[in-house]
């Protein structure tokens, strides 16, 4: 077993795969000298079971319209039951081409004239514009740095941010970019406030499969039947199995009226997912668990490597310890840079990172780094960053 694990790491996670000639957004946006550690897809080949399933579809040679994929729906239903003790009916599961279209549809389905959507910043950039797409306003609860090495929720501010016109709370859990995997007590308290103020919950849980030891993911809707009735949960296999380009995600909406409104909001505009995405998702969920477990070990080791490197070579950067995701949120405000850190590292280190300002309030002076890559790439990027900072101090 240990030999098999080492083979998997060597052939999959340590392998350098050239993506520059594949129309990759991540690798095709910058010059070839730049190491891209920005957009949130990983540089690992998908599990062999997923590739095999896709080959089977391709070899068939016909790519017509896809019907509702019952085998995948039953697999998702069983997975929710097994992982989270969450029983949902088959009809509660509906497909979208992505989680971002999913939460925009959810907001549209809940929108009332003059209403507002609550978000928690710093947060994944599409959250910042989602309310505006439906003509609504955005309210903000900023996550705060805790006395330890993480972020926490300011619940007093959270409740004060819920106004009489707030129709929905858009939750990111696990949280991108700060890496929090929220505990049961935190989720329960947020849900209780929302229910008390008659605010629906839209839970983006796309990173639910990417959580580290000691930090289990808990779907907010699974906590209580009353919470479930007011919640639209969005999940996908895309981050876990690195198949985002296949555009297959799903919403879990047990409440019939909430589901009816969601489906009505997509009419004529947003379809479901496609047959290649269905096949890849089914293969990943049904046969990819051992691959996923090894991926999590590799990502956790990458995370720990970054922490050790920062302590040793870049002590001016603080990083909240990610409890999940493959994203590091780096506070560069103590480096004394004359420009924003994303541009500094792009120009001086030739490393592409996400600019923290794009994540809203609380992101100024931060960058987001994607550590879902081979260790050699991560090492080279960090070495370049440390060298650039060292030169800047001279």
N, C-alpha and C positions, 0 to 999 in steps of 0.2 A: 504493500500500500504506500509506504514512504517513497519507494522508487517511482510508482505511478504518479505521485504528487509532484516529485521533482521533474519528471518528464513533462507533465502538464505545464508547470511553471516555465520550463525551458522552451517548450515548443509553442506556447500560447502567450504567456504573460511577459516573458523576457524577449520574445521575438520582435525584431524591428521590421515592420511592414511598411513599405513605401506607399503612401496615400496621395502623393502630390499629383499623380496623373489620373485620379479617379473622380474628379469634380467634387472633391471634399471641401466643404466650407471651412473646416478647421485648418486644413493644410494648404488650401489654395488661395487664401486671402492675403497672405503676406509673402515677402520675398523668401527665396529658398534658404537664405542664411538664418532666418528667424525660426526659433523653436516655438510652436504654437501650443500653449497650455491654457487656452481660453475656453472656447465653446464646449458645452458639456456633453461631448461624446468621447468614448474611450478609444484607445489605440490598440485594442485587443480583438483578434478574430472571434467571431461568435462561436458558441459551442458547436461541436461537430454534429450533434443531433439536429440543430437548427439548419446548418448548411446542408445536411443530408435531406431534410424535409423540403428545403427550397429547390434542391436539385431534382427531387421527384416531381415537384410542380412544374419546373421548367422542362423536364424531359417529356412531360405529357403534351406540351406544345400548344395548349389552348388556354387563353387567359380571358375568359368571359366574366360576366358580372357574378359577384359572390352573394350567396344567400346568407341568412342568419346562421352562424357557425355553431350548431348545437354541441358538438364534441368539445369545442373550446369553451363554450359557456358552462357546460357541466364541469370541465376541468377547473375553471375559475371558481365556480361555486364550491367545489370540493376543497380547493386551496384556501379559500376564505374560512371554511369550517375548520380545516386542519391547523392552520397557522394562528388563527385569531379567535377560534370558537364563535365565529360569526355566521349565523344561518341566514342566507338570503334566498328568496325565490328566483327561479330561472328568469322570470320576466323582469326582474329588477335590473338585469345587466343589459346595457345597450352600448353600442360601439361608436367611436368617433375617430377621425383621422389623427388626433393628437390631444394631449391634455390641455394645451392652450386654447384650441377651438372649443374644447369641452367646458372650460370655466367661463369663456366668453358667452357660450350658449346658455350656461346656467344663469349668469348675470342677466342676460336678456330675458330669460324666462321669468325672472323674479322682479324685473324693473317696474317701477311705478314713476309717474311723472314727478320730478324733483327729488327722487330718492338718492341714497348714497350707499357706497360699499366701503367696508372697513378692511384695511390690510395692515400687516405688521412689517415695518421696514427695519433695517435694509432687507430687500427682498428681490427675488427674481424679476428682472426688468419688465416682462409683459404684465405683471400684476399692476404696475403703476399706471398703465393705460387702459386696463380692462374696463373699468367703470365708464371712462370717457367714450369708449366704442359704442356704448348703449345710451349715451347722452346723460350719464349720471356723474355725480361728484365722488371724490375719493376722500375718505377719512383715514387718519394714520395713528397707529399705536406703535411707537418706536421701541424695539427691543433694547434692553440695557445690558451693559457689561456687568457681570456679577462679580463679587469679591474674589471669586476663584478664577478659573480659566475658561469661562463660558459666557453665555448670555442668558438672561432671564426675562420673564414677562412682568411688566409693571401693571399689575391688575387694577390698581386704582385709576391709572391713566387709560387702561383698556376700557373700563366701564364708562369713564367720562367721554371717551371717543365715540361711544354708541349714542347717536342722536335720535330724535323722534322720526327722522326721515331715513334712518339706516335700514336697508332692506336685506342686506347680506353681509356676512363676514367671510372673506376669502382667505382661507388658512393654507399655509405651506408647511407640510408635515410629512417626513422630515424636512427641516428648514434649509432652503437654499437662499443665501450663501453661508449662514453662520454655523450650519452643521448640527443644530440641535435636533435630538429625537425626544419629543415632548413626553413627559411622564403622565401617568393616569391622572394624578391630582391636578396637573396643569390643564390637561385636556378637559377634564370634568368642570373645572372652574370657568374656563372660557365658554364651554357649552351652556353652563347654567346661566351665565350672564346673557348670552344670546337668547336663550329660551325665555328668560324673564322679560326681555325687551322685544320679544316676537321678531327676532332676527334669524333668518335662515343661514345655514352654514354650507359653504362650498369648500370641500377639502381636497386640495391638490396633494395627493400622496404618491406621486410618481416615483420617488426614491424609497418606497416602502420596503423593497427587498435589499437595500444597501444599508444595513445597519450593523454596527460593530458590537463586540462582546459586551454584555452588561447593559445594552440599550435596545430592548425589544421595541419594535414598532407596534403601535396600537391604533387601529383605525378609529377615529373619533366616533363614527356612527355605531360602532360595535359596543359602546359603553352602556347604552340604555335604549329601550324602544322609543321613548319620547324624543331622545336626541336623534335617533335613526330617522324618525318621521320628518325631521326638519333639515336633513343633511343630504347633499349630493356629493358622493365620493368619487374622485377621479384617480384611476390607476393605469399602469401600462407595463408591459414587459420590456419597454425600449431601453431604459437605463440599465436594468439588471443584465440583459443579454446583449447589449450593444447593438440594437436593431432599430434605432430611432428613425432611420431613413425609410423604413417599411411602413411607417405611419399607421400603427395599430394601437389604439388605447380604448379604454372602456369606462363607463360611468356605472356606479351602483346606486340605484334610486329606488329603495323599497316602497316608498309612499306613492300610491297610484296617481294622486293629483299632481304631486311634484313632478312625477315622471311624464305625465300627460303634457304639462306646461313645457318641460324640457324638450320633448319631441316636437311640440308645436313650434318652438322657437327656431328649429333647424329646417323647417319645411321649405323645400325648393332651393336651399342654399348649402347646407352642410350634410354630406353623406356619411355613411359609416366608414369602415376600413375595408381593405382589399384582400383578395384571396392569398397573396403572398404573405402579407402581414399575419393573416389568420394562421397559416401553416407554420410560420416561424414562431408565433406566440405559443401555439399548442405544443410544438416540439420543445421549446424552452421550458415551459411549465411542467410538462410531463416527463422530460428526460434530462433536463439541464441542472438539476439540483446539486449534484456533486461538483460540477463545473462552477456553479455559483458560490458554493462554500469555499472552494479554493480561491476564487476571485476575491472574496471578502478577506481571506487571510492575506492575500497579496496587497490589497488596498490598505489594510490596517498596518502592514509593515511599511508601506510607502508613507502613510500618515506619520508613523513613529519616526521614520527617517527624516522627514521634514522637521519635526519638532526638535530632534537631536541636532540637525544641521543649523537651525536657527539659533539654538542656544550656543553652539560652538562658533559659528561663523557670522551670523547676522543677529546679534542680540538686540539690535534696535527695532526688530520686527516682532510684534506680538501676534500669536495665532490662537484663537479659541480652539480647543481640542475637538475636532469633528467626532460626533457620536454616530454619524451616518453620512452618506453621500460620498463622492470622490472629489469633493471641492474643499479647498483651504481658503479661509478668509483672513487675509494678512493686513494687519494694521501697520502702516509704514510712516505714521505721522512723526515718529521720533527720529527718523533718518535725516531730517534737515535738508530735504531735497528742494531745489529751486523751482521744480515743476511738479505736476501731478505724477504719482508713482508709476502709473501704467505707461505713460509716455516716456518716462525716464528709463524704465526697464526695456521698452521696445527699442528706443534709440541707442542706449548705452550698453545694454546687455544682449540685445537681439532676442528677447524673449517676449512673446505676446501673452498678455494677461488681460482679464476684464477690468475695466476701470470701475472702482467702487462707487463713483457718482451715479453710475447707471442703475444702481440698486436703491436709489432714493435716500431719504433722510437717514443719516447715520452712516452713510457710505463714503463720505469725503475723506480722502487720505488712505483709503483701503484699495487693495486689489484682490481679485479672486483667481486662484490657481487651480487648474484641473490636474490632479495627480493620478488619474486613470490612464497611466502610460507605463512603458517599461522603465525599470529602475535606472537604467543607463541614461535614458532621456531626462528623467527627473533630476538625476545627479548633475548632468551637464547644464541644465537650466539653472539650478541653484548655484552652481559654481560660477556661471556667468553673472548671475545677479550679485553674488558676494564680491566678485572682482569689480563690478561696476560701482557698487557702493563704496568699496575701498578706495577706488580712484577718486570718487567724488569728495572723499574726506581729506585727501591730500592737499 
